[in-house]
């Protein structure tokens, strides 16, 4: 029987602490500001942005959402980013991904001032993380590290397997685990004998976007299982990458979907916005 890592509860606790910090900053005439640039009508993106807006409001962060049509030119979007780079009222700039095909994602991420890159996706911030000297950290892996800390899960010397190699979760997650002295393997769609490899892991982080991909065959008894997946099953129900009912009896700790990793991602976004404001950036 695994202990549930309650991301929703932890996120609420952290957001209450961040709200106190925001109140303190406001007494010094610093009002943390976050602007979200949303291009097009992607329904999932709309939901994420709404959740971010709601969290910012409850914490007391000044939040603004700029909505643009999917036909916006790359040049216009880059000019908008530059406008907010120069605006001292906003300490965090977030461009909601994915972007329409005609816009170069990398160019857009590069255009954001690294000091305002509260998502942690700018190559300079990813580079600092890789060098072991992080400033802004991708929010999902950062939130997962906070979960490990909150539940006193010791990572030093443990074997960790990260399934997924994206710049948003997989790679930064591996680096953070490495910095916590875990022995880290990154697996992906081309990895041979994935289940056998996973069975050796004390810590398993799954971020591949395939519903119920990880079954009991992947789990070493007593493993800590972190499920980053957000998928819909054939009935439209939200499910993770891990087959929870099968895996939970074998694990020592496990995150549910929903109410697991998701709320922590948004919390770390708010946290980094407030840190940026505090740094006077």
C-alpha positions as CSV (number, residue, x, y, z in Angstrom):
1,X,0.0,0.0,0.0
2,X,1.7,3.2,-1.2
3,X,1.5,6.5,0.6
4,X,-0.2,9.1,-1.6
5,X,1.9,12.1,-2.5
6,X,-0.9,14.7,-2.3
7,X,0.2,17.5,-4.8
8,X,-2.9,19.5,-4.3
9,X,-2.5,19.7,-0.6
10,X,1.2,20.6,-0.8
11,X,0.4,23.2,-3.5
12,X,-2.2,24.8,-1.3
13,X,0.2,25.0,1.6
14,X,3.0,26.4,-0.5
15,X,0.6,28.9,-2.2
16,X,-0.5,30.2,1.3
17,X,3.2,30.7,2.1
18,X,3.8,32.5,-1.2
19,X,0.7,34.7,-0.6
20,X,2.3,35.9,2.7
21,X,5.5,36.7,0.8
22,X,3.6,38.7,-1.7
23,X,1.9,40.7,1.1
24,X,5.4,41.5,2.6
25,X,6.7,42.6,-0.8
26,X,3.7,44.9,-1.3
27,X,4.6,46.7,1.9
28,X,7.9,47.5,0.2
29,X,6.0,48.8,-2.9
30,X,6.9,45.7,-5.0
31,X,3.9,44.1,-6.7
32,X,4.9,40.8,-8.4
33,X,3.5,40.7,-11.9
34,X,3.0,37.8,-14.4
35,X,2.0,38.1,-18.0
36,X,0.8,35.1,-20.0
37,X,0.9,35.2,-23.8
38,X,-1.7,32.9,-25.3
39,X,-1.7,32.3,-29.1
40,X,-4.7,30.6,-30.7
41,X,-7.6,28.6,-29.4
42,X,-6.0,25.4,-28.1
43,X,-8.6,24.1,-25.6
44,X,-6.0,22.5,-23.3
45,X,-3.9,25.7,-23.3
46,X,-7.1,27.7,-22.4
47,X,-7.6,25.5,-19.3
48,X,-4.0,25.8,-18.2
49,X,-4.0,29.6,-18.6
50,X,-7.3,29.8,-16.7
51,X,-5.8,27.8,-13.8
52,X,-2.7,30.0,-13.8
53,X,-4.8,33.1,-13.7
54,X,-6.9,31.7,-10.8
55,X,-3.8,30.8,-8.8
56,X,-2.1,34.1,-9.4
57,X,-5.2,36.0,-8.2
58,X,-5.6,33.9,-5.0
59,X,-1.9,34.5,-4.2
60,X,-2.1,38.3,-4.9
61,X,0.1,38.3,-8.0
62,X,-0.9,40.9,-10.6
63,X,-1.7,38.7,-13.6
64,X,-2.5,39.6,-17.2
65,X,-3.4,37.3,-20.1
66,X,-2.7,38.6,-23.6
67,X,-4.7,36.6,-26.2
68,X,-3.6,36.6,-29.8
69,X,-5.2,35.0,-32.9
70,X,-3.4,31.9,-34.3
71,X,-2.7,34.0,-37.4
72,X,-0.3,36.4,-35.5
73,X,3.0,36.8,-37.3
74,X,6.2,35.6,-35.6
75,X,7.5,39.2,-35.8
76,X,4.5,40.7,-34.0
77,X,4.7,38.1,-31.2
78,X,8.5,38.8,-30.8
79,X,7.7,42.5,-30.6
80,X,5.1,41.8,-27.9
81,X,7.6,39.8,-25.8
82,X,10.1,42.6,-26.1
83,X,7.4,45.0,-24.9
84,X,7.0,43.0,-21.7
85,X,10.8,42.5,-21.3
86,X,11.0,46.3,-20.9
87,X,7.9,46.6,-18.7
88,X,8.9,46.9,-15.0
89,X,5.4,45.9,-13.8
90,X,5.9,42.3,-15.0
91,X,8.5,40.1,-13.4
92,X,7.5,36.9,-15.2
93,X,6.7,36.3,-18.9
94,X,5.2,33.1,-20.0
95,X,4.4,32.0,-23.6
96,X,1.9,29.2,-23.5
97,X,3.1,26.3,-25.7
98,X,2.4,24.8,-28.2
99,X,2.6,27.6,-30.7
100,X,1.1,27.5,-34.3
101,X,3.4,25.8,-36.9
102,X,4.5,29.1,-38.6
103,X,6.1,30.4,-35.4
104,X,9.6,29.2,-34.4
105,X,9.2,28.0,-30.7
106,X,13.0,28.3,-30.0
107,X,13.1,31.8,-31.4
108,X,10.2,32.8,-29.1
109,X,11.8,31.2,-26.0
110,X,15.1,32.9,-26.8
111,X,13.4,36.3,-27.0
112,X,12.2,36.2,-23.4
113,X,14.5,38.0,-20.9
114,X,16.1,35.0,-18.9
115,X,15.5,37.0,-15.7
116,X,11.7,37.0,-16.5
117,X,11.7,33.4,-17.8
118,X,9.6,32.0,-14.9
119,X,8.9,28.8,-16.9
120,X,12.7,28.0,-17.0
121,X,12.8,27.1,-20.7
122,X,15.3,29.7,-21.9
123,X,18.5,28.0,-23.2
124,X,20.5,30.2,-20.8
125,X,18.4,28.9,-17.8
126,X,18.6,25.3,-19.0
127,X,22.4,25.8,-19.4
128,X,22.7,27.1,-15.9
129,X,20.8,24.1,-14.6
130,X,23.1,21.7,-16.5
131,X,26.1,23.5,-15.1
132,X,24.7,22.9,-11.6
133,X,24.1,26.6,-10.9
134,X,20.4,27.0,-11.5
135,X,18.4,30.2,-11.4
136,X,15.0,29.6,-13.1
137,X,14.1,25.9,-13.2
138,X,11.4,24.2,-15.3
139,X,8.3,24.2,-13.1
140,X,7.3,20.6,-13.3
141,X,10.6,19.0,-12.3
142,X,11.1,21.7,-9.7
143,X,7.7,20.9,-8.2
144,X,8.5,17.2,-8.1
145,X,11.7,18.0,-6.1
146,X,9.6,19.9,-3.6
147,X,7.4,16.8,-3.3
148,X,10.4,14.6,-2.5
149,X,11.5,17.1,0.2
150,X,8.0,17.5,1.7
151,X,7.7,13.7,2.1
152,X,11.3,13.2,3.3
153,X,12.2,11.0,0.4
154,X,15.9,10.6,0.4
155,X,17.4,10.5,-3.2
156,X,21.1,10.2,-2.4
157,X,22.6,7.0,-3.8
158,X,19.2,5.8,-5.1
159,X,18.7,4.5,-8.6
160,X,16.4,6.9,-10.5
161,X,14.8,6.3,-13.9
162,X,13.2,9.1,-15.8
163,X,11.0,8.0,-18.7
164,X,10.8,10.8,-21.2
165,X,13.5,13.2,-22.5
166,X,11.8,16.5,-23.2
167,X,13.4,19.8,-22.3
168,X,10.4,20.6,-20.2
169,X,10.4,17.6,-17.9
170,X,12.7,14.7,-18.7
171,X,16.1,16.3,-19.1
172,X,15.8,18.9,-16.3
173,X,14.3,16.2,-14.0
174,X,17.3,14.0,-14.6
175,X,19.7,16.9,-13.8
176,X,17.9,17.8,-10.6
177,X,17.9,14.1,-9.5
178,X,21.6,14.1,-10.3
179,X,22.2,17.2,-8.2
180,X,20.5,15.4,-5.3
181,X,23.1,12.6,-5.7
182,X,20.8,10.0,-7.3
183,X,22.2,7.6,-9.9
184,X,20.2,8.6,-13.0
185,X,19.1,6.9,-16.2
186,X,17.0,8.5,-18.9
187,X,14.8,6.2,-20.9
188,X,12.6,7.0,-24.0
189,X,10.6,5.5,-26.8
190,X,13.7,3.9,-28.3
191,X,14.9,2.3,-25.1
192,X,15.1,-1.5,-25.3
193,X,13.7,-3.7,-22.4
194,X,12.2,-0.7,-20.7
195,X,10.2,-2.7,-18.1
196,X,13.3,-4.6,-16.9
197,X,15.2,-1.3,-16.7
198,X,12.3,0.3,-14.7
199,X,12.2,-2.7,-12.3
200,X,15.7,-1.7,-11.0
201,X,14.6,1.9,-10.2
202,X,14.0,3.1,-6.6
203,X,12.6,6.3,-8.0
204,X,10.5,6.3,-11.2
205,X,9.4,9.5,-12.9
206,X,7.2,9.0,-15.9
207,X,6.6,11.8,-18.4
208,X,5.8,10.4,-21.9
209,X,2.2,11.3,-22.4
210,X,0.9,7.8,-23.0
211,X,-2.1,6.8,-20.9
212,X,-1.6,3.8,-18.5
213,X,1.7,2.9,-20.2
214,X,3.5,1.9,-17.0
215,X,2.0,-1.3,-15.5
216,X,3.0,-3.4,-12.5
217,X,5.7,-5.2,-14.7
218,X,7.7,-1.9,-14.5
219,X,7.7,-1.6,-10.7
220,X,10.3,-2.6,-8.2
221,X,8.5,-3.3,-4.9
222,X,8.9,-0.2,-2.6
223,X,9.7,2.2,-5.5
224,X,8.6,5.8,-5.4
225,X,6.5,6.5,-8.5
226,X,5.9,10.0,-9.9
227,X,3.4,10.3,-12.7
228,X,3.6,13.4,-14.8
229,X,1.2,12.2,-17.5
230,X,-2.1,14.0,-18.3
231,X,-4.1,12.0,-20.8
232,X,-7.8,11.3,-21.5
233,X,-9.1,7.8,-21.7
234,X,-11.9,6.7,-24.1
235,X,-14.5,8.0,-21.7
236,X,-12.8,11.4,-21.4
237,X,-11.6,10.7,-17.9
238,X,-8.2,12.3,-16.9
239,X,-5.6,9.5,-16.5
240,X,-1.8,9.4,-16.0
241,X,1.0,7.5,-17.7
242,X,0.9,5.0,-14.8
243,X,-1.8,2.4,-14.3
244,X,-2.5,3.6,-10.8
245,X,-4.6,0.7,-9.5
246,X,-2.0,-1.9,-10.6
247,X,1.1,0.0,-9.5
248,X,-0.1,1.6,-6.2
249,X,0.0,-1.7,-4.1
250,X,3.7,-2.2,-5.1
251,X,5.0,1.3,-4.6
252,X,6.0,3.0,-1.3
253,X,4.9,6.5,-2.5
254,X,2.9,7.4,-5.6
255,X,1.4,10.6,-7.1
256,X,-2.3,10.4,-8.2
257,X,-3.6,12.0,-11.5
258,X,-5.3,14.4,-11.1
259,X,-4.2,16.2,-7.8
260,X,-0.6,15.1,-8.1
261,X,2.1,16.8,-10.1
262,X,-0.2,19.3,-11.9
263,X,-1.0,21.7,-9.0
264,X,2.8,21.8,-8.1
265,X,3.7,22.9,-11.6
266,X,1.5,26.0,-11.3
267,X,2.7,26.7,-7.7
268,X,6.4,26.7,-8.8
269,X,5.5,29.2,-11.6
270,X,4.1,31.5,-9.0
271,X,7.0,30.9,-6.7
272,X,9.5,31.8,-9.4
273,X,7.5,34.9,-10.3
274,X,7.7,36.1,-6.7
275,X,11.4,35.4,-6.5
276,X,12.0,37.4,-9.7
277,X,10.1,40.3,-8.2
278,X,12.0,40.0,-4.9
279,X,15.3,40.1,-6.8
280,X,14.1,43.5,-8.2
281,X,14.2,42.1,-11.7
